[in-house]
């Protein structure tokens, strides 16, 4: 049994690619689109886009982690300030008694 290889229809590819933003925004699985079922070029495009999207998600997670770590320094400073303020308030309260 042989698999029939057909040349991609540039017009169909163009129409599909024009619809990509809406399709991606809809959350529908792109692999289910009828054009993708028959077009290796557009399947490859979708794989590339998914790879790029995954890399972007990882990059954002890394940046968020770095921001949390750097803001963590400020957190310790705020905790230290709160402790000192509470100690100061306790000292003033014990002086009144």
C-alpha positions as CSV (number, residue, x, y, z in Angstrom):
1,X,0.0,0.0,0.0
2,X,1.4,3.4,-1.0
3,X,0.7,6.7,0.6
4,X,-0.3,9.4,-1.9
5,X,1.8,12.6,-1.6
6,X,0.1,15.6,-3.0
7,X,1.5,19.1,-3.3
8,X,0.2,21.5,-0.8
9,X,-2.4,24.0,-2.2
10,X,-0.8,27.4,-1.6
11,X,-4.2,29.1,-1.5
12,X,-5.5,26.6,1.1
13,X,-2.3,27.1,3.2
14,X,-2.7,30.9,3.0
15,X,-6.3,30.7,4.0
16,X,-5.5,28.4,7.0
17,X,-2.6,30.6,8.1
18,X,-4.8,33.7,7.9
19,X,-7.2,31.9,10.3
20,X,-4.5,30.8,12.7
21,X,-4.8,33.8,15.2
22,X,-8.5,33.1,15.6
23,X,-8.1,29.4,15.8
24,X,-5.4,29.7,18.4
25,X,-7.5,32.2,20.3
26,X,-10.4,29.8,20.3
27,X,-8.5,27.1,22.1
28,X,-9.5,24.5,19.5
29,X,-6.9,21.8,18.8
30,X,-5.2,22.9,15.6
31,X,-4.5,19.4,14.7
32,X,-8.2,18.7,14.2
33,X,-8.5,21.4,11.5
34,X,-9.3,19.7,8.1
35,X,-6.5,21.5,6.3
36,X,-3.9,20.3,8.8
37,X,-5.1,16.7,8.3
38,X,-3.9,16.9,4.7
39,X,-1.0,19.4,4.7
40,X,2.4,18.4,6.1
41,X,3.7,22.0,5.7
42,X,1.0,23.4,8.0
43,X,1.4,20.5,10.4
44,X,5.1,21.4,10.6
45,X,4.2,25.1,11.1
46,X,2.0,24.2,14.0
47,X,4.7,22.0,15.6
48,X,7.1,25.0,15.2
49,X,4.6,27.4,16.8
50,X,4.0,24.9,19.7
51,X,7.7,24.7,20.3
52,X,8.0,28.5,20.3
53,X,5.0,28.8,22.7
54,X,6.5,26.2,25.1
55,X,9.9,28.0,25.1
56,X,8.1,31.3,25.8
57,X,6.2,29.7,28.7
58,X,9.5,28.4,30.2
59,X,11.1,31.8,29.7
60,X,8.2,33.5,31.5
61,X,8.4,31.0,34.4
62,X,12.1,31.6,34.7
63,X,11.6,35.4,34.7
64,X,8.8,35.1,37.3
65,X,11.0,32.9,39.5
66,X,13.8,35.4,39.3
67,X,11.5,38.3,40.2
68,X,10.1,36.3,43.1
69,X,13.7,35.6,44.3
70,X,14.7,39.3,44.0
71,X,11.6,40.5,45.7
72,X,12.3,37.9,48.4
73,X,15.2,40.1,49.5
74,X,12.7,42.9,50.1
75,X,10.5,40.5,52.0
76,X,13.2,39.8,54.5
77,X,13.8,43.5,55.0
78,X,10.1,44.0,55.6
79,X,10.0,41.2,58.1
80,X,13.0,42.6,59.9
81,X,11.4,46.1,60.0
82,X,8.2,44.6,61.3
83,X,10.0,42.7,64.1
84,X,11.9,45.8,65.1
85,X,8.8,47.9,65.0
86,X,7.0,45.4,67.2
87,X,10.0,45.2,69.6
88,X,9.9,49.0,69.8
89,X,6.2,49.0,70.5
90,X,6.7,46.3,73.2
91,X,9.5,48.3,74.8
92,X,7.3,51.4,75.0
93,X,4.4,49.4,76.4
94,X,6.6,47.9,79.2
95,X,7.9,51.4,80.1
96,X,4.4,52.6,80.8
97,X,3.6,49.8,83.2
